[in-house]
Amino acid sequence: MKIIENLDLSLYNSYRIRANCKVAYFPDSEEDIVSFFTENKDFILLGSGHNIIFSKGYYDKPMLLFNGNFDEVEVENQVLGIEAGAMMWDVAQVALEAGLSGVEIFYDIPSSLGGAIVMNAGASGEEIKDVLVKVRYLDLADLQIKEIFKEEMSFEYRNSFFQRNTDKIVLKAWLKLQKKEKVLIKEKMELVKTQRWAKQPKDFPNAGSVFKRPSGYYVGALIDELNMKGFTIGGAKISEKHGGFIINFNNASGSDILEIIKEVKKRVYNLHQVELEVEQRVI
């Protein structure tokens, strides 16, 4: 297990917020992970850093990071066995090479496997639960490694068993895919990427959709209605390209982003009595 003191976290969060942590651990095995949690009861767990907002400039708590480590992907018949640190775009590429369909939608979604499970990630009506078979996890209540099948996880829109039970740490998951011609899989992957790049602000650091979609509304349309595209606080602003995104255009701090979120929530509520729920995780 790699251990780094005073780690600069700028490259470990997609907003590129400047922050440091006292000590960071990068596990390579399940044994490393169990060892970490045996020694640390107060911690911060970080995946690929694509769906988080750092609210502070310095963190005293030890951090366990899945980023470029613990990321093996195995293919057996039509099932992928994936460690928690694997990036979903890499998973999509492995599936393509094996002629397996079902994860094309993740080709351009920046998320680790662990984060995707916790958030029930997806797009265009497809979610990871659609192909999930089971998850292997560490239960911090007794430090035992256990497995749970999809049917027991009570998935919801951007929610899961693991989001409701934060003392359960995703270690590995198995996805069941379908055989398909590689050329058709590749076509869908490229279409997904083209459509997402056309709509989303890829030219500035961001962490994807800020808010969950409220029932009966679209966040982007609400922002348009409020004329808030381009609304700026400090180095952060609401993207002119898509109102559901906040971008870091000039060395934004976490507090800049959180202040924008606070203002958006207030204005939307005042206009429609709709309480927006933040999709991103504030640390």
C-alpha positions in Angstrom: 0.0 0.0 0.0 1.3 3.4 -1.0 1.2 6.0 1.8 1.8 9.7 1.0 2.0 12.5 3.6 0.8 16.0 3.0 -0.8 15.0 -0.4 -1.8 17.8 -2.8 -5.4 16.9 -3.6 -5.7 19.2 -6.6 -5.4 16.3 -9.1 -7.6 14.0 -7.1 -10.8 16.0 -7.5 -12.3 17.0 -10.9 -13.1 20.6 -9.8 -9.4 20.9 -9.3 -10.0 22.6 -6.0 -6.7 23.2 -4.1 -6.6 21.2 -0.9 -4.1 19.0 1.1 -4.5 16.1 3.4 -2.3 15.1 6.3 -1.8 11.5 5.0 -3.3 9.5 2.1 -3.4 5.7 1.6 -3.6 4.0 -1.8 -4.5 0.3 -1.2 -3.6 -2.4 -3.7 -5.5 -5.3 -2.2 -8.4 -6.2 0.1 -5.8 -6.9 2.8 -4.6 -3.3 2.6 -8.2 -2.1 2.9 -9.0 -4.2 5.9 -5.7 -3.1 7.5 -6.5 0.6 7.0 -9.9 0.3 8.6 -8.5 -1.8 11.5 -6.2 1.1 12.3 -8.5 4.1 11.4 -12.0 4.6 12.8 -12.2 8.3 11.7 -11.4 8.7 8.0 -12.3 10.1 4.6 -13.0 7.7 1.7 -12.3 9.1 -1.8 -12.9 7.4 -5.2 -12.0 9.0 -8.5 -12.9 12.4 -7.2 -15.4 13.2 -10.0 -18.5 13.8 -7.9 -17.2 15.7 -4.8 -16.7 19.2 -3.5 -13.8 19.9 -1.1 -15.2 22.4 1.4 -11.8 22.8 3.2 -8.3 23.6 2.3 -6.7 21.0 4.6 -7.8 17.6 6.0 -6.4 16.1 9.2 -8.3 12.8 8.9 -6.5 10.0 7.0 -7.8 9.5 3.5 -8.2 6.2 1.7 -8.1 6.8 -2.1 -9.1 4.6 -4.9 -7.5 6.4 -7.8 -5.2 4.6 -10.2 -5.0 1.6 -7.8 -7.2 -1.4 -6.9 -8.6 -1.3 -10.4 -8.4 -4.8 -12.0 -11.1 -5.8 -14.4 -11.5 -9.6 -15.1 -13.6 -11.1 -17.9 -15.2 -14.5 -17.5 -17.8 -15.5 -20.2 -20.2 -12.6 -20.2 -19.4 -11.4 -16.6 -17.0 -8.6 -15.7 -15.4 -8.8 -12.2 -14.3 -5.3 -11.3 -12.4 -3.9 -8.4 -13.7 -0.7 -6.8 -11.0 1.6 -8.1 -11.5 0.8 -11.8 -12.7 3.8 -13.9 -16.0 3.1 -15.7 -14.6 4.4 -19.0 -11.9 1.7 -18.7 -14.6 -0.9 -17.9 -16.4 0.1 -21.1 -13.3 -0.3 -23.1 -12.6 -3.8 -21.7 -16.2 -4.8 -22.5 -15.8 -3.5 -26.0 -12.6 -5.6 -26.5 -14.5 -8.7 -25.2 -17.5 -8.0 -27.5 -19.8 -7.4 -24.5 -22.6 -4.8 -24.4 -24.3 -3.1 -21.5 -21.9 -0.5 -20.2 -21.5 1.7 -23.3 -23.3 4.5 -21.5 -20.4 4.7 -19.1 -17.8 5.3 -21.8 -17.7 9.0 -21.0 -19.0 9.0 -17.4 -16.1 9.9 -15.1 -16.6 7.6 -12.2 -14.9 4.7 -10.4 -16.8 1.4 -10.2 -17.2 2.0 -6.4 -18.6 5.5 -6.9 -20.9 4.2 -9.7 -22.4 1.6 -7.4 -22.9 3.9 -4.5 -24.6 6.6 -6.7 -26.4 4.1 -9.0 -24.7 6.1 -11.8 -26.2 6.2 -15.2 -27.5 8.3 -18.1 -30.2 8.3 -20.7 -32.4 5.9 -18.8 -29.7 3.4 -18.2 -28.2 2.7 -14.7 -25.5 0.5 -13.4 -28.1 -1.6 -11.5 -29.4 -2.8 -14.9 -26.3 -5.0 -15.4 -25.2 -5.5 -11.8 -25.2 -9.1 -10.4 -23.6 -8.7 -6.9 -21.2 -6.6 -4.8 -18.4 -7.7 -2.5 -17.9 -5.2 0.4 -16.2 -4.7 3.7 -18.6 -4.3 6.6 -17.0 -1.8 9.0 -19.4 -3.0 11.8 -17.4 -6.2 12.2 -14.6 -5.8 9.6 -15.9 -8.8 7.7 -15.9 -9.1 3.9 -19.4 -9.9 2.7 -21.4 -10.2 -0.6 -24.8 -8.9 -1.5 -26.9 -9.5 -4.6 -28.6 -6.7 -6.6 -32.1 -7.8 -5.5 -31.2 -7.0 -1.9 -29.8 -3.5 -2.5 -33.0 -1.5 -3.0 -31.6 0.8 -5.8 -33.3 4.1 -6.4 -32.5 7.1 -8.7 -29.0 8.1 -7.7 -29.3 6.1 -4.5 -28.4 2.7 -3.2 -27.9 0.4 -0.2 -24.3 1.7 0.0 -25.3 5.3 0.1 -27.7 4.6 2.9 -25.2 2.4 4.8 -21.9 4.3 4.7 -20.2 1.7 6.9 -20.3 -0.7 4.0 -17.3 -0.2 1.6 -17.6 -1.5 -1.9 -14.6 -3.7 -2.9 -15.7 -5.4 -6.1 -18.7 -5.9 -8.3 -19.8 -8.3 -11.0 -21.7 -7.1 -14.1 -23.5 -9.4 -16.5 -23.4 -8.2 -20.1 -24.6 -9.4 -23.4 -22.8 -10.5 -26.5 -22.9 -8.0 -29.4 -20.9 -7.1 -32.5 -18.0 -4.9 -31.6 -18.7 -2.4 -34.3 -22.2 -1.8 -32.9 -20.8 -1.4 -29.3 -18.2 1.1 -30.6 -20.9 3.1 -32.5 -23.0 3.5 -29.3 -19.9 4.4 -27.2 -18.9 7.1 -29.7 -22.5 8.4 -29.9 -22.7 8.6 -26.1 -19.5 10.6 -26.0 -20.5 13.0 -28.9 -23.9 13.7 -27.3 -22.4 14.4 -23.9 -19.6 16.6 -25.2 -22.1 18.6 -27.2 -24.2 19.4 -24.1 -21.6 19.5 -21.3 -18.8 22.0 -20.4 -15.8 19.9 -21.0 -13.4 22.9 -21.3 -13.4 23.7 -17.6 -13.0 21.6 -14.5 -16.3 20.5 -13.1 -17.9 17.5 -11.3 -20.9 16.8 -13.6 -24.5 17.4 -12.7 -24.7 19.4 -9.4 -28.3 18.6 -8.5 -30.5 15.5 -8.7 -33.4 15.9 -11.1 -36.5 17.0 -9.1 -39.8 15.3 -9.9 -41.5 17.1 -12.8 -38.7 19.5 -13.6 -35.3 19.6 -15.3 -32.5 21.5 -13.5 -31.1 23.0 -16.7 -34.5 24.5 -17.6 -35.0 25.9 -14.0 -31.6 27.6 -14.3 -32.6 29.0 -17.7 -35.8 30.3 -16.3 -33.9 32.1 -13.5 -31.4 33.5 -16.0 -28.6 32.2 -13.9 -26.2 30.9 -16.6 -22.9 32.6 -16.0 -23.8 33.5 -12.4 -20.4 33.8 -10.7 -19.0 33.8 -7.2 -15.3 34.0 -6.8 -13.6 31.6 -9.3 -16.7 29.5 -9.8 -19.7 30.0 -12.1 -22.7 28.3 -13.5 -21.8 27.1 -17.0 -23.2 29.1 -19.9 -23.3 25.8 -21.9 -25.4 23.8 -19.4 -27.1 25.3 -16.4 -26.9 22.1 -14.4 -23.1 22.4 -14.1 -20.8 24.6 -12.1 -17.3 25.1 -13.5 -14.0 26.2 -12.0 -12.9 28.9 -14.4 -10.5 30.8 -12.2 -9.0 29.0 -9.2 -12.3 28.5 -7.4 -12.5 27.4 -3.8 -15.0 24.9 -2.5 -16.8 27.7 -0.7 -17.3 29.5 -4.0 -19.0 26.4 -5.4 -21.1 25.9 -2.2 -22.2 29.6 -2.2 -23.5 29.2 -5.8 -25.3 26.0 -4.8 -26.9 27.8 -1.9 -28.1 30.7 -4.1 -29.5 28.4 -6.8 -31.4 26.4 -4.2 -32.9 29.5 -2.7 -34.0 31.0 -6.0 -35.5 27.7 -7.2 -37.4 27.3 -4.0 -38.7 30.8 -4.0 -40.0 30.4 -7.6 -41.4 26.9 -7.6 -41.3 25.7 -3.9 -39.0 22.9 -5.2 -36.2 21.8 -2.8 -33.2 20.9 -5.0 -31.1 18.0 -3.7 -27.3 18.1 -4.3 -26.0 15.1 -6.2 -22.4 15.8 -5.4 -20.8 14.8 -2.1 -19.5 17.6 0.1 -16.3 16.7 2.0 
